Amino acid sequence: MDKKEIQNLVAQMTLEEKAGLLSGLDFWHTKPVERLDIPATMVSDGPHGLRKQDQEADHLGINDSIKAVCFPAASATAASFDPEMMEKMGEALGEACQHENLSVLLGPAVNIKRSPLCGRNFEYFSEDPYLTGVMATALIRGIQSKNVGTSIKHFALNNQEHRRMSSSSDCDERTIREIYFPAFEMAVKEAQPWTVMCSYNRINGVYASENPWLLTDVLRKEWGFEGYVMSDWGAVSDRVAGVAAGLDLEMPASGGVNDRKIVEAVQAGRLDEKAVDLCCERILNIIYRFVENAKPETPWDKEAQHRMAADVAAECMVLLKNEGDILPLSREDEIAFIGEFAEKPRFQGGGSSHINCFRTTGAVEAAKAQGLKVTYSRGYSVEADDAPADMIAEAVAAAKKAKAAVVFAGLPDAYESEGYDRTHMRMPESQNRLIEAVAEANSNTVVVLHNGSPVEMPWIGKVKAVLETYLGGQAVGLAQVRVLFGDVNPSGHLPESFPIKLEDNPSYLFYGGDPQGTEYREGIFVGYRYYDKKKMEVLFPFGYGLSYTTFAYSNLRLSADAIRDTDTLTATVTVKNTGKRAGKAVVQLYVGDMEGFVNAIRPVRELKAFRKVALEPGESREVSFTLGKRAFAHWNTRIHDWWVETGDFSIEVGDSSACLPLKATVKVESTVALPKNFDMNSIYMDILADPRGQEIFGSFIRKMTADFSSEQESVSEAASEAVTEEMNMAMLNYMPIRGAISFGGGLQEEQIREMLRKINEE
C-alpha cells in the first residue's frame, strides 16, 4: 500500500478510530479497525530469539512463551567483531518471525555499557558506539531482509535499571552526540529499522516518550527515520504530549484511557488532529509493509538453527589467558569438568529477552557425545553463595586425577537481569573459592566464564587459561567444547574493558544517581576512552582477544599525507598468520587527535574501523579501511554539528586498544570555520591563536611583550626572583584584551572594539 492509499485510509477513519490505533490492542498486538479491514499485527520480544506469547501473557516472562531458539546475547555477539555473521543470524531470526507471523522483533538493544553494573548489559553490545552501531546495523539488515521489522531500542540514554522508569539521564550535548547517539544514528541512516522504541527514562528532565527534540528533530528531521516510534512497555507519562512529540504507538494497551485523552485534546484544540493523522500513517505503513509480505509458510528448522547458534557462539568466545599454551586440550587426556554451569550453563539473561528454548546443550553433554574423557563434578550451587565442603572436596579430588581441570563459572541469573542493577562486580564467593582450590590441586586449571558483563578475577594469577563465553545461547556447551579442544580457534575480542575493580570505572562515583536523576559526569570518557586517557591499568583492555595462532601486522600505508575534511582517507595494512593453525584476526583501526586538544578535550584514540580476516598458516592479506569526516570529527557545541579541527591525526592499527604496533599520521584541514565571538573579555592567547587575530593584534601584542621583557630587565635581583619572565608571559597570555586599557597598552576602548569587530566579521 503506497503513501497516498494510506492517507486515504486514514481520512476514512473517525477521530476515535485514529486515537485507538495509537495504542495496542493488548500486550503484543496493534489494534485493528475492522470497519475498514485494517488488521492487527503482532510484535514479539527479542532480540536474540523469539519470545512470542499469547495476548494475555505478561511482559517480563512469568508465563511461558513458545518454544524457540536462543542465539547468543548481544554481549557475546559483539565480541565476534563479525557483522557478516551477525547479518546471517538476523536472517535466521527473520525466518522464525515469518513462520510465527510476527511483524516486528523488538530489538536490537544498542544502549552503551556505561558501567559494568547495569543489570541489562547482557543484551547490550559494547561500551563503544562505533562497534555497537556496526553490529546493530548488520542484525537489522538481516532480520528485515525477510520482510520483518525491528525495533531498535531503547532511545535514548537508558544505561541503568535503577529507577529506570522515572530517573533523568542528565548529560551534556557533546557526550550525547559522541557516545549515546551514534549507534542509533548509524542504524537509522544505513538500515532504516521499521520502528524505534523510546526508553522509559527522562533525558535532561524530559521523558523520552514526550521529547520532540529526541523523537522529531533528531530522529526524523536530522537522521531521516521513516518508520514509527513505539513506547517501551509502560513508558508513557503524558500521552497527548507524546503524540505532539512524535510518539506514534503506545504499548501495551491503556484500556482506552489514553485514547480518550487524545480525542478530548483534539476536540479542545490542545492537539492538532494532523499530528494524530501522521502517527496513524506511520503505523499503517509498517503494518501493511508486513501484511503484504507475510509468508507464514516460511519453514523454521529449529535443529538447524540450534547448530547455527553453536557456530555463532564459538565465533564470539574470547580467549583471555592461555599460559603455556595449555589450550587447546588434547582429546586423549582425561579432563575434569567442574562447576554447575558445565552441566546446566547460564546462556541468557533474565527479563523480556528470556527465551523458552526448545533444547539446550551443556558442555558435559557435548563432550560425552563426542566420546571425550571427561568427568563431571558439580562444585557449587548457583542458588547459594557458600559451596559445601563436600562439593569442593569432590571437585579437588577430580582435579587431582585429571590432566587438566576446567572450571565452568560466572554469574547466576539472580546477579544480572532486567529490572535491577548489580551492586558489585564480584562472582559468587563459592565459585571464587572453588577456583582457588582446584587451581591448587591441579596446575593446569582453565576457567570458562558465563556472564553478561565484566567480573573481578581475584584468582587470575593462579589459573593457566581463561575463556570468556559471555551468554552464548542455548548451544553454548557445544561451542565451548569445540573451542576448548581446538575444533574452533577462538577469535572473539572484548567489546568492553574489564577493569581490575569496580572503583576504576569512570562512572563509579555517579552511577545510579538519586531520586531526581543520574549525572553523566564522566562525559565522553566511557570505557577505554577513560582508561587510555588516565594511562590506567586494566585487567583486560577493549578489543583484546588471544588465538591458538599468532598474527603480525605490517606495512601501514595511507592514501595521502594530508586531506581536507570533505575528502576520504584510505588506510591499508598487511596482516599475516605467523602461527601453525588457521585462525581469524580482528584488525582494529583507531584515530586520535594529536593537536594538543586546542578546541576540545579529546580521547587518546577512538575505534573507527575494524575487519575480521580468516587466514591459513603463513597466509598474508591486505586490509583496507576508508575514513570519512566523522572519523576525525568531534561534536562542536558552538555550531551544534560535527567539526574537524585542523591538524595532525594519528592512525593506529593492531588487535586491541592497548596493542597497536602500527602508527601513521595524516594532516586534516577543516573546511568549516567556527563562528567568532571575540569580545573585550577574550584573552590574548586565544586572540593570537586565530590567524586574523594575529594579523590585527600581532604588532600591538608584540610591543606589549617587548615592554614586559624590558621591565623585567630593569627590576632588582630580589624582584626578578619574585616575578619571573615566565610569570610575566603567562599573565600576558591569560589577560583579557580589555587589560590594554589599564596596563598601558596604548589603545582606547573604541579602537579595541573596532579591531575585534574586524576579526569577528571575517
N, C-alpha and C positions, 0 to 999 in steps of 0.2 A: 504494500500500500504506500503510495507516494505522499509527499507532504500536503499537496492540495486535497487529496482524498481524506487524509486525517483531519485537516482543518474543516472540511465539510461535515465530517462525522461529529466533531466537537460542536459545530454550530447547531446540530440537531439535538444536542443534549440540554436538559434542563439545568438550572443552576445547582439544584440538589444532586443531580446525577454527576455533574462535574466535581462538586465538592466530595462526593462519595468516592469517586475514582482516585482521589488523592490520599486515601488511606487503605490499608489492607483489609481483605475480607476476614482474615483470621491471622494466625501466626505466620503462615507461609504463602498465602495466595494473594494476588492482586484481586481487586473487586470487579466482577463482571457488570455489564449493563445489558441485561437480557433483552430489553425492548429493542436495542439496536444491534443485537447479536455480537456485542463486544465480549470476548471470552475472558475467563480468569486464567492466569498463568501462575506457576509455582516456582518459588525460589528455594534454595537449599544452602545450608551452611557448608563450608569448605574450610580451607582452600586446598587441602591435600587429599581430599576424598569426599564422598557424598555422605551427608548426614540427613538424608531425606526422612521426614517424619509426617505422620498424619496431621490433619489440620487441628486436631485437639491437642497435639503434642506440645511439650514445653520448649523453651528456647535453649536452656542450658543442658538438656540431655538426660534428665532424670528418667524419662521414658525411653524405650528402645526406638531406634531408627532402623531402617532397612539394613540388611547385610550388605557390606560394601568392601572396597579395597582401600586400605590406609597406606598411602605413599609416605615417604619421609616428610617430616615437617620442614618449614622454611629454614629453621635454624640449621638443619642438615643440608638441604639442597643448596643453600647459599655457599656452603663450603665446597661444593663441586666446582665453583667458578666456571660452570659449563652451561651457557644459555641454550645451546643446541639441545642438550639433554633435557633441559627444563621445558623447552617447547614441545618435545615429544611426550613428556609427562603430561603436559597440558592437553595434548591431543587425546590421550587416553582418558583423561577426566572429562573432556568434552563428549567423547563417545558414550561414556557412562551416563552423562546428563541427558543426552538424546534418548538413550534407551529408557530412562526413567521419566521422560517428558518434563524435564526441568529447564526453565527458561534462563535462569541466572544462577551461577555458582558464586556464593558470597566469599570473595577473595580475589586476589591475594591481599595479605596484610603487609603494609610497607612502612609501618612506623619504625623510627630509628631506635636502636638499642642505646638509649641514653645512659642507663645504669644496668648492671647485672641483676638488680633486684626486681625488675619489672616481672610480674608473675606471668605475663603473656609473651615473654621474649621468645619462647619456643616456636611461635608462629610468625615471628618477625625475622627478616633476613639478616640484617647487619647493622653495625654502627656507622657504616659508610654509605652515604646517599647514592654514589655512583654505582657501586656494586648492587645495592638494593634495586635501583631503577632498572639496570640491565636485566637482572634475574626476573623481576616482576613483569617487565615488558615481554620477555620471552614466554612466560607462563600464560599471560593474557592472549598473546598471539596463538598459542597452541590451543587453548580452550575455545577461543572464538572462531578458529578455523573450522570448527564443527557446527557453526551457527548457534552457539550457546553463549550467553552473555557472562561477563564477570562483573564483580562489584569491588573495585579497588578500595581499600579501607585502611585505617579509619581517619578520615580527613577532618582535622589535622591536629598535630601536636598531642596525640594520645600516647604518652610514653610512660604511664604508670596506671596501675589498677586501683591504688589507694584513692578513695574519694572520686572515682573516675566519672561519676555521673553529675558531679557538682563542682569539682575543682576547676580553677582557672589556670591555664598554662600561660604564664606571663613571660614573654620572650620578645627580644628586640627584633626589629625588621630584618637586619642583616642575617642574623642567625636563622630566622625562619626561612629566608630565601636560600641560604647556602647549605643548611643541614636538613631541615624538616620538610621542605617543599620539593626538592629536585627529583625524588623518586616518583612522586605523583605527576610532576610536570613531564618527565620523560615518558612515562607510560601513557599519559593522555595524548601527547603530541605524536608518539610513534606507534601506539597500538590502539588508541581510542576504545578503552573499556566501555561496555554498553552502559554501565552505571557506576556511580561513585557513592560510597557510604560515608556520611558525615559522622563525626565522632560525638561521644557524649559530652565531653568537656567544654568549658568556655575557653576562648582564646583572648587573652588580654581583657577579660571581663565579659565578653560577648559569647553566648552559646554558639557553637559551630552550626547548629541547626537553624539559627536565625541570623546568620552573619552574611550580609550582602557582599562585603568585600571578599570574603572567602569563596562563597558559592557562585557569585555572579561576576564580580570584577576580575578576580584572578582566574578562577576555574573556566569560565565560559568566554569572557571577553578577551582575556590575555592568552590563555592556553588553547582556546578553541574547542572545549569539550562539547560533544554533540548529544550525549545521552541524557539520562535522568539521574537526579540525586535522590537517594533514599536515606532515611534516618537509620542510625543504629537502633536496635530494638529498645524503645523506651527513651530515646534521646531527645524527644520533642518537649520543649518548655512552653513556648508561645507559638501555637500553630499558625495563627494569622501572620505573625511576623515572619515565620518560616516561609510561607508562600511568597510573601513580598521579597524575601531574600533570595529565593531560588531553590528552596527545598520542595521537591516535587511530590515524593511519596513518603508518607508516614507509615512506619512499621512498628509493631503489628497493628491490628485494628484498635480503634479507640472506642468502640461501641457506639459510634455515631456522635459522640460528644464534640470532637473537633470538626467533624463535617458540618454540624450546625453552627459552630463558631465561624467557619469560613462563609457560610451562607449569610449569617447575620452581619458580618463585617462588610460584605459586598453590598447588601441591601442598605446598610447605614452609610455607605460611601467611604468607609475606612480602608477598604481594599479594592483595588481596581480589578474588575472581572477579567480584564485582559491577562492579568498575571495568573489567574486560575486557568484560563484557556491555554496559556503557554505551558503550564505544568501538565495539563491533560495531553497536549500534543506530544510532549516529550515522552510521557509514559506510554501512550498508544503507539508511538513509533517503535519502541523497543518490544512491546507486546506483539505487534504484527511482524516485526523482523523475525521473532522466534516462531510464531504460529505458522507463517508462510514457508518456513524452512524446517519445520519439525519432522523428525524421522524416528518415531518410536520403534520402528523395526530394526534400528541400528543394533547389531549384536554387542553384547557385553560379556566378553570372555574373562571371567574373574581369575581363573587359574593362570591365564597368560599375563594378566596384569599383576598377579602375585609374583610371578617370575620377574616381570619388569620392575616391580618395587624393589626386589632384591638387587637387580642390576643398578638401579638408581642409588640405593643405599650404599653399595660398595664404592661408587664413584664419589660419594660425599665424605667418606671416613678420613680423618686427619691423623696421620702418624706423628705424634708429638715428641716421642723419645724412642730411640732404638739403640741402646748402648751395646756395643759388641756385636751388632747385627744379630741379636737374638731372634728377631723376626726376619723372615717367616719361619714358622715352626716346621719341624720335619714330620711327615706323615708316619714315619717309622717309630717315632718316640712315644712314650707314654706321657700324656699331658693331663694335668689336673685342672678341670673347670670348677671354679669356686664362686659362690655367690648366687643368690636367688634369681638375679637378672639373667643368669646363664640359662635357666630353665623357663622362666617367665619374664621376658625382657620388658622394660619400660620403653615404649617406642612411640608414644604420642602424649600430648598434653591434655589437661582437663578443660572442660567448658564447651563452648559452642563448636569447637573444631574436633570434638571427640568422635571417632568413627567406630561404628559397630562392625568389627571386622568379621568377614566370613571364615577366615582362618588366620592363624599366626604361626610363625616358625621361630623357635628359640635356638640358641647356639648348641645346646645339648642335643636336641632333636636332629639338627642339621649335621652335626659331627657324627652321630651314630648312624645316620642314614648313609654316610659316606664310608662307614667302616673304620673310622679313626679310633685310635687307642685312647679314649677319653674317659676319665672318671668324673663323677659329679658330687660335690659337697655343697650344701645349702649356705653355710657360713654366717648368715644373718637373716633376719626377717624385716621386710620393708615396713612392717607395722610397728616396729619397736626400735628405739634408739640404742637399746642395750642388746648386745649379742650374747646369748647364753654361752657360758664357758664350754659346754659340751659341743656346741656348734663350731666354735673356734678350734677346739681340740681336734675335732674330726677333720676340719679343713687343714690344719697344720700337719696332721698325720698323712693326709692325702698328698700334700705338697712335698713332704719328705720322700715319698715313694716315687714321685714323678720327675721326669727330666726337666719340665718347666711347669709353672703354676700360673694359670690365667684367672685373675680375679675380675669378675663382672660386677661393677659397682656404679654408683651415681646417685641421682636424686629420686626419691619416691614421688608418686603422684601428689601427695599432700604438700610437697615442698614448693611446687610451682604450678599455678593454674590460673585460668581466667578468674577475675573477681577479687583477687588479693595479691599483694606483693610478697616477695621473700623478705625476711628480716635480717638475713645474713647470707654469706657466700659459702658456707661450710657444707660438706656432705655429712650424713649421719655419723655420729661418733662411733657407732658399732662397726660401720664399714671402714673407717679410718684405722680402728684398732685391728680389724681383720687383715687389712692390707699389710700393716706393720708386722703382724705375727707371721703371716705367710712369707713375707719377704725375708724374715729372719730364718725361717725354716728352709727356704729354697732361694738361692741367689738368682735364679732365673725366673723372676716374677714379672708378669705382664699385667697391666691394669687396662681394662676395657670400660670406657665411661659411657653412661647413658644420662644425658642431661640436656636441657634446652638453653642453658646459659652457663657462663664460666663458674667454676668451683675452685676453692682453695685446695692445694695439694701438699699438705704437710709431709707427706711420705715420698715426695718426688725424687729425692736423692737416694732412696733405698730400693727402688724398683728399676728393672732393666729397660722396660718399654711401657709406653702409654699410647693407647689407641682411642681417640675421641670419635665416638659414633653418633653423638647428639641423639635426637629422637628419630630413629631410622625407619619407621614404618613397620608394617606387620611382618615383613620378611627379613627383618634386621638380623636375626640369628644366622640365616643362611649367608647373608653378606659378610657378617663378622667372621665366619669360618673360612670363607673364600679369601678374605684378606689375611687372616692370621696364618693360614697355611700356604699362602703365596699363589693361589689361583688368580688373584687380582692384586696388582701392585697399587698400593694406596696413592691417591693423587689429590685428596682434599687439602684445602688450605683454610686457615681460620678466617671467618668473616667478621671476627671481632677480636679485640685484645683480651688476653687473660691477665688481669693484674695479679700481683702477688697476694695482696689482701684487699678487702673491700674499701678500706680507707684511702687507697690510692686512686680510686675512681674520681674523675673530676667533678661529678655531680654529688659526691658523698655528703657534703655539708648542707646541700639544699634539696636533695631528692625527697619527694613526698609532700613537702610544704606544710602548710597549716590549713585551717578550715577555709580560708579565703582563696588559697591557691598555692602554686609552687613556682618559684622564680628560677628561670634557666640562666643562672648567673655565670655558668662556665662558658656561655656564649657558643662560639663556633668550635671551641676546643673540646670536642667529644671524641672519646676513644683515642686512637693513635695520634690524632692531631694534638692532643694534650700531652701524651707520654713523650712524643718526639720533641715537642717544644720544651718540655721540662727536662729532657735528657734523663728520663726516669726509667729505671729498670722494670721490666715486666716479666711475668712467668713465661708467657709466650706471646710474641707480637702479632699484630694484624697481618694477615696474608701468609702466615707461617705454615709449613707442612713438609714433612720428610717423605722419602720414597725408598723403595728397595733398590733403586739405581741412583745414579748421580747425574747432574746436568751442569753444563758450563755455558756461560753467557759471554759473547764477544762481539766485536765489530759493530758497535752502536754508531749509526750514521743518521744525520739529519738532512732533510732535503734542502735546507737553507740555513745560513748563519743568522739571518735577520729577516723578519717578516712584519707585515702590518697586521693589526688585529682583525682585518677583513679577509686575510689570507688563511690558508690551511698549511700545516706543517706535517710532513711525513717522517716518522722515526722508524728505522729499520734495525733489527738486531738479529744476530745468529744465536740459536740455542742448539746445543749438542748433547746427546745422551752419551755420557762418558763411562757408563757402567756396563754391566753384563746382562741386564734384564730390560725388556721393553717396559716403557713407562710413559707417564704423561706429565709434562712440565706446565706449570701455570706461570706464564710470563706476565709480569706486572710492571706498568709504567706509571711513574709519579712525576708530578710537576710542582716546582717550588719557585716562589718569587724571591729573587736574590737582591732586590733593590734596597734592602735595609728598611723596608716597611715604612716608606715615607708617608704615604697617604692612608694606609690601612695596616692593621696588625694582621699578619697572615700566618697560617700554619707553615711548618718547615717544608712539608710536602703533602700532596693530596693525590689519591688514586684517580687517574684519568683514563686508563685503558688497561685491558688485560686480554689474554688469549690462552686457551688450553690447547696444548700441542702433544699429539701422540708420536713417540719416537722409538724406533728399534735401536738396539745396542749399536753404538758408533754412528748413528744417523744424525745429520745436522739439518736444520731448516731455518730459513729466513722468515721472520715475523715482522709485519709492518703495521703501524698504527697511524691513523690520521687524526690530528688535533686541530680543532677549530677555536674560535674566540673563547668559548666557555671554559676551555681547558686552562686558560690563563687569567680569566676574569674573576673579580670578586664583586659582591653586591655593594654598590655605592649609594649610600642613603642621601647624598646630595642631589642625585639625579633619579633616584629610585629605579635603578636599572643596573645591568651588568656592565662593568667597566674594567678595562685593562690599563694598568699603569705602565707607561713606557719604561723599558729597562730590560735587564737580563733575567732569564728564567732557566732554572735547571731542569733537565730531563734525565731522570734516573730509572734504570731498569734492573730488575732482579726477581727474586722469588718470595720476598716479603717486604714489609715496610722497614725492616731492620737489616735486610741483606740486599743491597743494591750496588753491585760491583761496577756497573757501568754508569757513566755520567757525561752529559754534554750540555752545552749552553747555547741558547738562542736569544737574540735580542728581538723584542716585540715592541713595535711602535703603535701607540694609541692613535686612533683617528677621531676620537671623541674628546673635545675639550670640555673640561668641567667648568661650570659657571663660576665666575669670580665675584667675590663679595668682600674684597678688602675694605677696611674702614679704619678709623683713627685708632682703634684698639688692636689692629693687626700688628704682629711683631716683626722686627727687622728680618729675622731668619726666614720667615715664611714669604715675605715680600721678595727677598733676594732669590728664593728658590724658583720663583716664577720668571721666565725669560723676559717678559715685558716689564715686570717689576725691577729686574736687574738693569734693564735698559734705562728706565726712567729715574730710578732712585740710586743707581750704582755709583755715579760720581759723587753724589751727596754723601752716601754712606761710606765711601772710601775716604772722604775728607774727615768724617767723624772718627773713623778708625784710626787715621793718622793722628788726629788730635788726641785721642785716648792714649796712643802709644807715646806721643811726646810728653804728655802729662806724666806718664809712668816713669819716664827717664828723669824727670826733674824732682821727683819726690825723694825724701830721705831714705836711708837704708832700712830703718825701722818701719817706715810706711810701706816700702816695697814688699816687705815680708808679710804685712797685713793685707795688702791689696796687690795681688799678682797680675801679670798681663793676661793670664788665662781667665782670671776672675773678671777683669775689665771686658774682655771679648765676650764672655758668657753674658754679662749684664747687658752688653750692647745687643747681642743676638736676641735676647728674650725681652727687650724693651719694646713697648708699643710705639708706633711711629709718632704718636702724639708727644712722646718724650722729646722730640726735636725742638719743640717749643720751649720746654722747661730747662733743657740741658744744653742750650747754646748751639743748636744745630743750624741756626741761621735761616730757618724757614718760618713763614707765617702760617696760621691755620688754613687760610684760604688757598695758599699755594699747595699745601699738603693735600687738601681735599680735591683740588683740580688734578693733581698727579694721580691720586687714587682713582678718580673717575676715568682717566685715560687707560689705566690698567684694566679696570672692570669692564669697560666698553669694547675692549679688543675683540 
